[in-house]
Each structure stands twice: as structure tokens, then as C-alpha cells.
Amino acid sequence: MEFLSSLKNNQSQRLFVIRAFCKYLYHEGYVKFELGTFLEGVRSPQREKIPSVYTAQEIEQIGNAINRSSYNGRRNYAIFLLASRLGLRVSDIIRLRFSDVDWDKNIIRIVQWKTKRENILPLLSDIGNAIIDYLQAERPTTGDDHIFVSSRPPYTRICRDTVWSAMQEAIRASGVNVRRRHHGIHAMRHSLATELLENGTPLPIISSALGHASTASTSNYLKVDMNRLRSILLQPPPVPNDFYLQKVTMFASD
């Protein structure tokens, strides 16, 4: 444990190796106890993840690549808009019910699956039109009250895999380069938050729109606001020309 505490890099990897070694010693009979249990309370720091984002142009390109006249195209387009324009999580999209949409007040009112918190979002005209288009021209007749249902019997609510597959197909068709970037539906949520930040939207408003419990969660998106980070860069002080020519430095020995 003292050795692990002294590590600065690859701590989690070495912890895994040591646990495996302790298990080996026990199963081979070299020790009488499973020494790895003493390491259960050791937690290595998790590396911060940089969210994957797409530009507004790339988002538009992906949306345009969804063929609404094709099989399930209208459904996939409406789902894409909910994710990219409102930042809804996939767990909330697949659970969206007719009772969640207030057409008179033009709002969507949901209780988020992840946080269990209520969130009220505007029913934007393009999203409303896309949902209506799907309901009128594509959605099968069923007693299920979820808006988005499967295209095959028994016509129940769609699953995560269906949404994921639709997003992959749209991205491939769009030609957008996804190299070293996540390319799931959640990336649309990250992209929306980043765009709002770049447009100067206050953090509490973004938190409210995304349904975060606090601005601490939303702060994760600040890591990709490169323009704002560049604006607060500090210029290092100039180094005198004779600095590297000094014969005696703080590193020199007596």
C-alpha cells in the first residue's frame, strides 16, 4: 500500500496487477490468506474524461444525412433532434410518452431517468414537426403510450441499441470524421452544451437545460471550450538572453 501511494502514474494498472498476484499466491498455496482483500479500500484516481463534441456544421451534416423517406427515417430524425437540439439523454428519449408533451404550451415535461429530477424544455417547432411527421406517416398503430416504438410487433418502446444503430448509420452516411471521438447519441448532448458555452450562455442556464443537479456537472464541458481557454492564457515572462549562459545555477554542485 505504501508502494502504491508513492506512484504518480499508472496507479490503477499496477493495483490491478498486484491484486492478481495476490490471488495467484493464494490459489497456488504460497499464502494462507487472500492478501488482495487488504487492497479493497485502495482507490486510484480516475482520469478526467474529455467530452467528444461536434461542430454545428457537423451536427447539421449528420441530421441532413438521415433519409426521412427511408425505413424508420422519420423516427430516427425526430430522435436525433431531441438529442442535438434539446440535449436529451437516450434513456429519456426512449421513455418519452405522449403525456410528456404539452402541445398547447409548447413544452416537454419529463422526469429524468438518471437523476429522477423534473426537467421542462421548450418544444421547438422543428422538433414538434418531426414528431408529428413520424406519428402521421410512420408510427404503427399500438396501445403503447411511448412516442417512439419498434417497427415490428409487438410495437413496444424502442431500446437503446436501436437508437445507437440509427445514429451510427447517420454518421456514416454524413461522412463526418469521428476519429478519436465518441460517436453515440450522448455526443450530441455534449455538443449542444459546448455550443451554448461558446455563445456565452451562463452556466446555470446550461445546467437547467441539461437537467443537471448542479453546475459542477456542467463544468465538465468547460474542458472543450477551447476559444474561452485561449482567451485567458497568460503570457510567460521573457527570459533574459544571458540566462542559459550562466556558469553557476541553482542546479550546480559546489
Steps between C-alpha positions, in 0.01 A plus 500: 500500500793731570640413159168579331476832682837599360391450140407798289416328172324174405385452857180318404685264267759404761229456761327253268825307450572481873148373572540233234837399645350469850225280361760282329697458825186391683376251238846345461531452875793734562296698757212403728292814446379700204728800545319692227215570743726749677500706180123522463494841665769642273352720230705643218409841358296482183627686197282791397318432176487761225151505344475431128337788315398584146474841338166651403586432138572134573176465695307645207686268264401195706138611517483554125638149445190343660272397216152573630337318211680177583402225744477653851652821367239731652535337841879521491492865397266597784724317747807673359340843548404425859862413574674773301258791555385430858782281631273220619668181618421181313339359817250786496440489124400134495271556802332812360121466523212690342412642841845662520429729204276801561406617152295795632789647700771379260705330771636156579478408868688189609635339814852404404578132528855556623451778755129454582471879472228676302616695199292732282623572148359701209328308224683661211311524173734274303484234772120521521467475122737200491300317768170571322648385171604172664162449669301563184709322242703229670405400854307171510164478673552375855368544851847580633508860625870554424552733206779299339420132452651211310410451137419131553240334724427521787573873436635587842741774601830501311824401671840664533656278235247617243588863564872425497478316165302784345759754613788294361325469165439875485860585585635258240272645236599857593871442442590684822840394631451341842862397552595510871150622591205321653219482250195399696184694575660642817755687291211711369429606858863597555501692173192701597654596834823606332315712244306674776824572684663645191197723450547642848204328666536516881588172667185483722280524189690219330471290816126557503463411132697178538324407821813494713461507876775762531740704289780268614380239254474755222852624568627183336414657165732794564793278407410521133426872482834563332423855391428610855808319631715681244354833607635461855847378410776675689813599315817367669754766599791544258822315581820713497740416221783418741290262714627182337857632497529520877790298639347453844137400534281362772558154354879520514685314773756664722 
